[in-house]
Amino acid sequence: MSRWRPPAPRSAPYITQEGYERLNAELKYLWKEKRPEVTQAVKEAAAQGDRSENAEYIYGKKQLREIDRRIRYLSKRLETINVVDRAPDDRETVFFGAWVTLEDEQGNSREYRIVGADEIGDVPGYISVDSPLARLMLKKQAGDEIWLKKPDGVEEWFEIIEVGYR
């Protein structure tokens, strides 16, 4: 039995204007502020002598590799993604960037915004356009019902209460 896993499917190449600005700001911060700061710390640690047992040097080099990896990722990603900076003409239908209010069987309501894969995690209520729930919501309107089948086989019912673009 091998450890090989099929590659993960590529995420949708879309991002909101706010998400693009946030990623671009992170790239500028890493390149202009964080990397020179860590480089200087590594330089100072290297000047202390024996590098093989110098924890500051070893940790600084590791931190520098992580920063460089993130800079490479952001540089490539920002070149390939499409910024969606306007609302669609049909504002009654769920598309990328929409704020959607769902109500479950118990009457609990939750609000989600459909965003790009690079934007989730930072803001509560943001879900990726690639997620199963978002794929079910796309092209639906207020009043439509959706059934989400979970991995454990349980199905959840939701009704779309409101669709909006801010």
N, C-alpha and C positions, 0 to 999 in steps of 0.2 A: 504494500500500500504506500503510495507516495504522498507527499505533502503538497503537491501541485494543486492550485486552485485556479479556476478560470478567472480572467481579469474582470474587475468590476465594470459594469456598463458605464459609458461616459455620461457625465451629467449634462443637462441641457445648457447650451451656451448663452444663457440669458442672465441679466442682472439688472436690478433697479438702479436709478441714478444715485440714490443714497448709498447703496451697497458699493457701487463703483467708487464713489468718493471716499468711502471708508477704507476700501482695499488700497486705493492709491495713496491715501494718507499713511497707512501702515507701511507701504513700500518706501515712501519718502522718509518716514521716521527710522526705519531699519537701516536704510542706506546712508542717510545724512547724520544721524545722531547715535543710534545704538552701535552700529558696526565700528565707527571710529573710536567710540568709548571702550569697547571690548578689545579692539586692536591695541589700543594704548595700554590697557591692563595686561594683555599678553606680553607686550614688549617689555613692560616693567618687571613682570614675573620672570621672563627669560633672562633678564639682566642679573637676577639673583644667583645664578649659577646652575647647579645640577638640575637639568630639566626632567630627568626620569622620576624623581621623587618630589617634584614641586607641584603640589596640589593646585595652587593658583594657576600655574601654567597649563596643566592638564585640563582643568575645568574651563579655563578661558578658551583654549583651542576647541574644546567640545562645543562651547557656546557659540563660537565663531562659525563652526560648521553648520550648526542649526540655523543661525541667522542667514548664512549664505544659501542654505537649502530653501528657506522661506523666501528669500529675495528672488532666487531663480524661479520658484513656483509662481510667485506673484507677477513677475515680469512676463512670463509666458502666458499665464492665465489672462492678464489684462489685455494682451494683444488679441486673444482669440474670442473673448466674450462680446456679446452684443448688448449694448445698453438700451433698455426699454425705458424711454423717458417721457412717454405720453400715454394717456389713457386711451382705450379703444373707443371707436365711434359708438358701439353698442354698450352702454354702461349698465345695462340690465343683466348682461350675461357675464359669467365668471371667466376671466382670462388672466394672464400673468399680471401680477401686481395688484390683484383685487383683494379687498378686505371682505371676508365672507363670515357671516354669523350663522352658526349651525345650532340646531336644537336636537337633543337626543330623546330617547323614549321616556325618560324620567322628567323631561321638561327643562333640563339644564342647558344653558346656552353657552357657547364658546365662540370666540372670534379668532379667525386666522387670516394671515396675509400670505398669499402665494408669491414666493420669491425664488431667486436662484439658489443653487446648492451652496454657493460660497457665502451666503448671507445668514444661514440658519445657525442657531446656537447663541448668537449675541443678544437677540431681542426675543422675549417671550411672545409666543403666538405666531411667529414666522415659521412656515413650513415650506419645504422644498417643492418645486414644481414637479420633481421626479418622484415624490412620495405617493404611495397608493391612494391616500385620502385626497390629495390635490388632483391626481389624475381623474378620480371619480367626480370631482367638483367641476373640472374644466368644461366649459360650454353649457353649463346648467344655469338656471335662473331661480329667482326667489320663488318658493313654493314647491320646487322639485324635491323628490326624495332620493336618497342614495343609501345603498347597502354596502358596508365595508366588511369584507371577510378577513378576519385576523388569522395569523399563522396557526393558532390553536384550534381553528375551525369555527369559532364563534362569530356570528354575524352581528354587526351593530347597525342600527337604523338611525339615520339623521335626516332632518329636513332643513333645507336652506331657507333661512328666515330673511336675510338681507344681503345684498351685494352692493359694494360701494368702492369708489376710487377716490383717494385723497390727494 
